[in-house]
Amino acid sequence: MVLRVTHSLLAACTLSAAPLLLHAQSATPAPASGDVWQIIPLPQSSLVYARDGSLIGEIGKQWRTSVNIAAIPKYIGQAFIAVEDHRFYGHDGVDVVGIASAIKGKLLGQKRGGASTITQQLVGNMHPDLISRRDMSFGRKLKEQSAAREMERHYTKEQILEGYLNTINFGHGWYGIEAAARHYFGKNAARLTVAEAASLAAMPKAPATYDPATKPGLNLRRRNIILDLMAEQGFIAKADAGRLKATPVTAVQNGGMSAPSPYFIDVARRQAERAGVPIMNGGYRVYTTLDPSLQRAAVTAVVEGTEAIEGGTRYTRAKREAGSGKTDYLQAMAVAMDAATGDVRALVGGRNYAEGPFNRAVDGMRQPGSSIKPFVYAAAMAAGRMTPLDLVGDTVITIDLPGSPTYSPKNADGEFLGVIPLREALARSRNPVAVQLFMKATADSVVALVKRAGIEAPMAPYPSSALGASVVQPLDMVAAYSTFANLGTPVRPRFVSRIDDARGRTVWSPQRVTMPPALDSAVAFVIRDMMRDVVERGTGAAVRRYVSPQVPVAGKTGTTDNNTDVWFVGMTPDLVGAVWLGFDRPKTIARGAAGGTLAAPIWGRMMAAAGRATHEWTPPAMVAPGTMDRETRQPATDATPLERRYTEYFLPGTQPRAVALENWKKWRYIADDPTHFP
């Protein structure tokens, strides 16, 4: 009997509640702004592409590209109507029947929807500052319903549905059906299948819960419910619904982007803004220099390399604190740049952009350690007409500094090798030798060379700068090494090739910049060849564990005092790049940490995974080659064992007499018969 009375009361409430609510709504004043019912332009994003045309990200406050409803299949809107508002075409913005059903469900203790129509959702989504959908008060509901009715009086159903599809939050900062299609299924909304449309229609209820990429099982179950609803409401055939329900939910990897590149995109955005392009307003297409395969290799090398160094413990703890902004674990950066053009092919500014977007490659200032030494050697060789065979003492030296204690550089291994050739001194990174060369060349000459090479940070004119005591920007360091890659002529880094507006007109096209020559081409070649020994026989030998012997590699390791910064900066015939590791607040990485053991392997992984050119470097015409005996430092003879023979290079006029004679005979032979070449 009680149950029958309750049902009677429910019927009365259901019949009377709607007119009462309608009357209350008609008496409710509009929001103070007066425009809460209007469909307004939505924030758009600018799309960012790699050099191969693949998408690598977006720039904007919200990642959204609005689409016209006429440009997408009807079943997309129908999927959302089926689950969110199946009486969409029959109500005036407020679903009275749905409200009555919701009231009845609450009285019965049943789980029912909130009866918010697509129009009401659009009002809240489009004007969250005026009507917050988090506000569960009766007053908010009345304002929302009043605005929804007003919206229906000014716009067609198709305009409202279009606005709704373009405002939905699909998680990850992706808004609207076009962005959702792009990042979940790797296609434009116009190419979505019915099943994919239903998968996306499953998300407004709870984007994180029904994420097709991370929760495919939950998404599939709700998607199949939506397919059944679409069939019940006549949008698709029941047979088609049954067939589609058997298909898996398959989202694309990495959010539909070809390579994780947030640090790189940040640089592109800042450069566009400095050029006067309002990139954050959206609607632009940004074409960059990034190589997706090399970028992926760089990210993988940094992540796996650093985790291997620390054994996973410190970073595992930091990952549990994701979102806290704490980045006090071992950090790293990696850059790879086209040596000839300056086009940046890969950039990783840190281990986890979400935890901290600080870009260590372009915003960091760190001591380069011994990776600065090639510039010291180059300045000394240019000034003193030295050769790689010249002997210098790796011994204890003491330098008097005005107003300071005496300076006595030591080697990282605590040993001294005595008198050794310059080539071996660079390969084994002997500190006293670098300081002596710094003083021989003079501080002014070294500082001037470093500046010409593109390092903008000031270098202190003190002997310790020969060992990398003055800070540099890592990206500048990479660009400066292009001096050796390009036989004396450095290039500036370039991230963006062009930016087009919404109409396809190019609004900015930064040109490649080749700087004035910084170093004599012969000196640059000889120093680069000496850096090859760093990789083949010296402190950077770990690179060869990853890079094929067929690929020429030259470079230099770097380790600072107290093992706080470790580097490897190097080049192949087509790329120049660097890897740095350290803590944001400098402190010892580990006892015995060195660029050769920590940074060089990561550099090698980055370069090896992408596959690089194997053509050899060709010496300039004025450089004199000679076959030498590595042990005696004399020209090789027929009795010199093969393992001791190597090619040495000399500046004009500095080669041994036997080498000069050998080259004279070779060129005389060519002059007599130009059809023959050495």
Secondary structure by P-SEA (a helix, b strand, c coil): caaaaaaaaaaaaaacaaaaaaaaaaacccccccccccccccbbbbbbbcccccccccccccbbbbbbcccccaaaaaaaaacccccccccccccaaaaaaaaaaaaacccccccccaaaaaaaaacccccccccccaaaaaaaaaaaaaaaacccaaaaaaaaaaccccccccccaaaaaaaccccccccccaaaaaaaaacccccccccccccaaaaaaaaaaaaaaaaaaccccaaaaaaaaacccccccccccccccaaaaaaaaaaaaaaccccccccbbbbccccaaaaaaaaaaaaaaaaaaaccaaaaaaaaaccccccccccbbbbbcccccccccccccccccccccccccccccccccccaaaaaaaaaaaaccccccbbbbccbbbbbcccccbbbbbcccccccccccaaaaaaaccaaaaaaaaaaacaaaaaaaaaaaccccccccccccccccccccaaaaaaaacccccccbbbbbbccccccccccccccccccccccccccaaaaaaaaaaaaaaaaccccccccccccccbbbbbbbbbccccccccccccccccccbbbbbccccccccccccccccaaaaaaaaaaaaccccbbbbccccbbbbbcccccccccccccccccbbbbbbccccccaaaaaaaaaaaaaaaacccccc
